[in-house]
Amino acid sequence: MKALLWLVLAAGLATNVFFSLTDDGAVKIAVNITTGVLVLAAIAGLVMLRTRSRRSWRHAPDRNRRGPSTSA
């Protein structure tokens, strides 16, 4: 999932730069808006994945710590 989001981010940025330098008119505006939304969504997805993985790592039980055994 993370690789797909990075791919969308890179492709969206490249497309946005390409059309910003080459095309004029309504096509340029439509492509820039579309790629801008895709880039922002990819960034939001990457941030959400990062915070979720950090949160689950932080609250994971310490498996090396010795404590009372729950198994009989």
MIDRENTI-377899 format. One line per 8 residues: number of its first residue (from 0); their letters; for each residue x, y, z of N, C-alpha, C. Coordinates in pm, 1 decimal. Layout:
MIDRENTI-377899
NUM> a> X,Y,Z,X,Y,Z,X,Y,Z; ...
This chain:
MIDRENTI-377899
0> mkallwlv> 81.9,-118.9,0.0,0.0,0.0,0.0,86.6,125.7,0.0; 193.3,120.8,81.1,279.8,237.5,90.7,349.3,263.8,-42.2; 390.0,158.0,-110.9,457.0,174.9,-239.9,362.1,237.6,-343.1; 236.8,197.5,-339.9,138.0,254.9,-431.8,117.2,404.2,-404.0; 112.1,441.4,-277.0,95.8,582.5,-243.3,216.9,664.6,-286.7; 337.1,608.9,-271.0,457.4,678.9,-317.8,455.9,693.0,-469.2; 408.8,589.5,-538.3,399.9,594.8,-684.4,300.1,701.8,-729.6; 185.1,707.5,-665.4,85.1,810.0,-698.5,140.8,948.9,-671.6
8> laaglatn> 212.3,964.0,-560.7,271.4,1093.3,-527.2,373.2,1136.2,-632.8; 463.4,1047.3,-669.5,566.3,1081.3,-768.5,505.4,1108.0,-906.3; 411.6,1023.9,-947.5,348.8,1042.9,-1078.2,267.1,1172.2,-1081.9; 198.6,1203.0,-973.7,120.6,1325.4,-968.6,207.5,1449.4,-974.8; 318.9,1446.5,-901.7,410.9,1560.6,-906.2,472.6,1578.2,-1045.1; 515.7,1466.5,-1105.0,576.0,1474.4,-1237.7,476.0,1524.4,-1341.8; 354.4,1474.5,-1335.4,251.6,1518.4,-1429.0,219.7,1666.0,-1410.3; 211.6,1708.0,-1285.8,181.5,1847.9,-1256.9,291.4,1939.7,-1309.7
16> vffsltdd> 415.7,1902.5,-1288.9,527.3,1983.6,-1338.8,527.2,1986.5,-1491.2; 507.2,1870.6,-1553.9,508.1,1862.7,-1700.0,400.4,1952.2,-1761.2; 277.3,1941.9,-1710.6,169.0,2022.0,-1767.8,181.1,2169.6,-1731.6; 243.9,2200.1,-1620.2,265.0,2340.6,-1585.0,362.3,2408.0,-1680.7; 455.7,2331.1,-1733.8,555.8,2388.4,-1823.5,514.0,2386.8,-1970.1; 420.9,2299.1,-2008.9,393.1,2281.3,-2151.1,258.2,2334.9,-2197.4; 151.4,2303.1,-2128.8,17.9,2328.8,-2181.6,-38.9,2459.8,-2128.9; -137.5,2512.2,-2199.2,-209.0,2632.2,-2156.8,-358.5,2607.9,-2166.6
24> gavkiavn> -433.8,2685.1,-2092.0,-578.4,2681.9,-2105.5,-646.9,2592.2,-2005.3; -764.1,2545.9,-2046.7,-850.5,2468.1,-1958.2,-791.3,2332.6,-1923.6; -718.8,2272.8,-2016.5,-658.0,2142.4,-1990.0,-555.8,2154.1,-1876.9; -477.5,2259.8,-1880.0,-376.7,2282.0,-1776.2,-443.0,2294.8,-1639.8; -550.3,2370.5,-1632.1,-619.5,2390.7,-1504.9,-678.4,2258.9,-1454.5; -743.5,2185.0,-1543.3,-805.6,2058.2,-1504.3,-701.6,1956.9,-1457.6; -590.4,1946.0,-1529.4,-485.9,1850.9,-1491.6,-420.7,1892.4,-1360.3; -395.2,2021.6,-1342.5,-333.4,2067.7,-1218.9,-423.7,2044.7,-1098.1
32> ittgvlvl> -552.5,2066.4,-1113.6,-645.6,2041.7,-1002.6,-651.9,1892.3,-970.7; -663.4,1810.7,-1074.8,-672.6,1666.0,-1054.5,-547.0,1610.0,-989.5; -431.8,1645.5,-1042.1,-307.8,1593.3,-983.8,-283.8,1651.8,-844.8; -325.8,1774.1,-821.5,-312.7,1832.1,-688.3,-392.8,1756.2,-584.5; -515.5,1719.4,-620.3,-599.2,1641.7,-529.6,-537.3,1503.5,-505.5; -488.0,1439.5,-611.2,-425.4,1308.7,-595.8,-300.5,1315.2,-508.3; -219.1,1417.7,-527.9,-97.8,1433.0,-447.6,-133.0,1455.7,-301.7; -230.8,1541.3,-275.4,-271.2,1565.4,-137.0,-328.8,1439.4,-72.3
40> aaiaglvm> -404.4,1360.9,-147.3,-458.5,1235.2,-94.1,-347.3,1135.1,-65.2; -247.3,1128.7,-153.2,-134.9,1037.2,-130.7,-55.8,1079.4,-6.9; -33.6,1209.0,9.8,37.6,1257.4,127.9,-41.6,1225.2,254.6; -171.9,1247.5,251.1,-255.8,1216.7,367.7,-250.9,1067.7,400.2; -255.5,983.4,298.0,-247.2,839.0,320.6,-114.2,797.2,379.4; -5.3,854.8,330.0,126.4,822.0,384.4,139.9,867.7,529.3; 88.0,985.1,560.9,93.5,1033.9,699.0,9.8,944.3,790.3; -107.5,904.0,744.2,-191.5,816.2,825.2,-125.6,681.5,849.1
48> lrtrsrrs> -62.4,625.7,746.4,8.0,498.8,764.0,123.5,513.1,861.7; 194.7,625.0,854.8,308.2,645.2,944.5,261.9,659.7,1089.8; 158.6,738.8,1112.8,113.2,757.1,1250.7,51.3,629.7,1306.3; -17.1,553.1,1222.9,-75.6,427.5,1269.5,33.6,327.7,1305.6; 139.2,319.1,1223.5,246.0,224.1,1253.9,324.9,268.1,1376.4; 345.7,397.3,1395.0,415.2,445.6,1514.4,331.9,421.5,1639.3; 201.0,442.6,1630.1,114.3,424.5,1745.2,108.1,278.1,1785.1; 97.3,188.0,1688.6,90.4,45.9,1721.8,223.5,-4.0,1776.1
56> wrhapdrn> 334.4,52.5,1729.0,465.5,12.5,1779.9,483.3,60.8,1922.4; 438.9,180.5,1950.8,456.9,239.1,2083.2,375.7,164.4,2188.2; 258.3,114.8,2152.1,170.9,48.7,2248.4,182.5,-103.6,2243.0; 277.4,-155.5,2169.5,294.4,-300.1,2161.9,351.0,-350.5,2294.3; 308.7,-467.0,2338.6,361.1,-520.0,2463.9,508.6,-557.7,2448.2; 582.7,-541.3,2554.4,724.4,-575.7,2553.0,736.6,-726.9,2571.2; 774.4,-795.7,2468.1,778.9,-941.0,2471.6,901.3,-993.9,2546.0; 1000.0,-910.7,2569.3,1120.0,-956.1,2638.8,1110.1,-938.2,2789.3
64> rrgpstsa> 1010.3,-867.8,2837.0,997.5,-841.3,2978.8,940.9,-964.0,3048.3; 1001.6,-1000.8,3159.2,954.5,-1116.4,3238.0,845.9,-1069.2,3333.4; 740.6,-1143.6,3341.2,632.2,-1110.1,3429.9,553.9,-1235.9,3464.3; 445.8,-1219.6,3533.3,366.0,-1338.5,3568.1,311.2,-1405.0,3442.8; 324.1,-1532.2,3437.1,278.2,-1610.0,3322.4,127.8,-1629.9,3330.1; 59.7,-1613.3,3216.2,-85.4,-1632.3,3213.9,-122.6,-1775.3,3175.9; -25.9,-1851.9,3128.2,-58.0,-1989.7,3087.4,-34.5,-2082.7,3205.9; -115.1,-2185.9,3215.0,-104.5,-2279.1,3328.9,-20.0,-2398.5,3295.9
